[in-house]
Amino acid sequence: MRRFLLPTALLIAIWLPLPVLAAPCMLVTLTGTMSGPALINGVAGAGTLVRYGDDSAGCGTTKLQFDAGRGTVLRLSQLNIDPGRLDAVFFTHMHSDHTEGFVDLLLARWNWSSSGAKVDVVCSSDVSSPLGFTMSCGKFVTHIGDAFVQSGEIAQRVSEDKRRLAGGPAELAHLITFEPRDEPQVVWTKGDVKVSAIRSTHVAGHASFRVDTPAGSVVIGGDASNDSPAPPRPTSTSAQVERLAQGAEVIVHSTMHPVMGPEHDSGMPPPVYYRQSLTSDLGAMAKRTGAKYLMLTHLAPQVRATHHGPYKVPGGALTEADYRAAAEAGGFTGTTIVGSDLATLRLPAQ
Ligand SMILES: [Zn+2]
């Protein structure tokens, strides 16, 4: 009888365990894709989670949350992420569709992780508008638990569990503010991870962020638009965001589809329309900066919605293809991801 023997080298290759490769990787997840305060079909408020680590740790040693709109903690729970484990939360600006989920997030951390580390909260220092108001992330964070202190709940829960901080959730926030500038500045670091910020325009105090890691770089534009508030202007996108995004693989950006423009009959007030970046202009910007991926989020209007809040979508609901076509009309030839909640991009791609 003939025997079929495998070559010795092949046998060794089969029996030896594969070496564990600790290659760096990054995950970019949209925790919410709603634009503005509108309520549409369970879509969560604006936010992006950036995780970085290596393969053996699920790319998740460092966890950074950018903006925290309505429902952020619920989306994080779907990813099995404990709010107590976030390293830092960054705010692009003080609009409730980007901030209201922070209350939930910090209350959850206070309830279950009061004795743990504080969470870094990184945002613009106070900025006063010539229109007579001041945007203050500092006050927002300092007063985040006030309603629950005033209701008596904080004292009641502290009486049940003395590990909870007596001052409420605000005591768990470590506020880090920066003066927004027209050039990138480093605002946060941890190990291999560096986060930079740049001033951008939408409302006073708006900033955009960039995360650099050995696995790649992602820019979080927020609601940025051009410093010129309305046409005539060369583009609706921000020159500062374009500077920040040079060479980054991924751009995550809020967008307005051109169909909502004043030349159609959406009813959207022109200033609301003009203070976002149009999808076609974002496609052009992503082409110029060399991005491989454009993740569209904060969609106005949402895909398959006939209205955006009180404003109708001229010509009927849009599809993902309509958004991709708009980005491509701007010249973008990379991959356009039309944002839905929990859409995730991995770098490097697998
Ligand atoms: Zn917004």
Residues whose N, C-alpha, C, O or C-beta is under 5 A from the ligand:
A	BS01	ZN	G36 H95 D97 D223
